Amino acid sequence: MVLLEFEDETLEIKPSKIVCLGRNYAEHAKEMKSEVPSRPVIFLKPPSALIGPDETIILPKDSKNVHHEVELAVIISQKAKNVKIEKAMDYVLGYTILLDITARDLQDEAKKKGLPWSVSKGYDTFAPIGPRVVDGEIDPHNLEIGLKVNGEIRQKGNTARMIFKIPEIISYISSIMTLEPGDIIATGTPSGVGRIENGDEIEAWIEGIGVLKEKVIRE
């Protein structure tokens, strides 16, 4: 559970699940040497991975290559099942920033063996979110998105480059699994993902939302 500012109040973020999109920016798919998908590629992160702003990402001892991935996150407002694309935005409470922290070496190993990605995505602290939730004051499909490590820009793009837009994402996911109020959808990352190290300071930003700051330490 994480507490974030929302409309001058404090919102309790306590999702039943975090649904993430893989390869939703063509440039990122290219840098990962993957094909651009013809339909959304989804995977789950556990709610136990959540942390709030100004906290600490813990690098697990099992991984030697942990990466940052900045993403626009959608917070679901109400129960959603088999939602039509034209009605999908009615199920959005608001938007925030999510860091999809990934143990890349463990993910690569799992891919080679045809195994799930859950371990590489699921460590505690691997889903920082914040610094606040915003709603209709922004156009989620035209926002600058980026990330700095120790003041150096690593990622910079625009949500207009998402392959699958939010209505299509919500409709697709809700055709498979019921989305509950407070669930989080992470909509994918632009290119420029890279390694983070003990002592790093991360600043992730999305236009109109703010800057999510986190420190990094080794377990």
ABEGO torsion letter per residue (X at the ends): XBBBBBGGBBBBBBBABBBBBBGABAAAAAAAGBBBBABBBBBBBBAAABBBBGBBBBBBAABABBBBBBBBBBBBABBBBGBBAAAAAAABAEBBBBBBBBBAAAAAAAAAAGBBAAAAAABBGABBBOABBBBAABBAABBBBBBBBGGBBABBBBAAABABBAAAAAAAAAAABBBBBGBBBBAEBBBGBBBBBBGBBBBBBBBGAEBBBBBBBBX
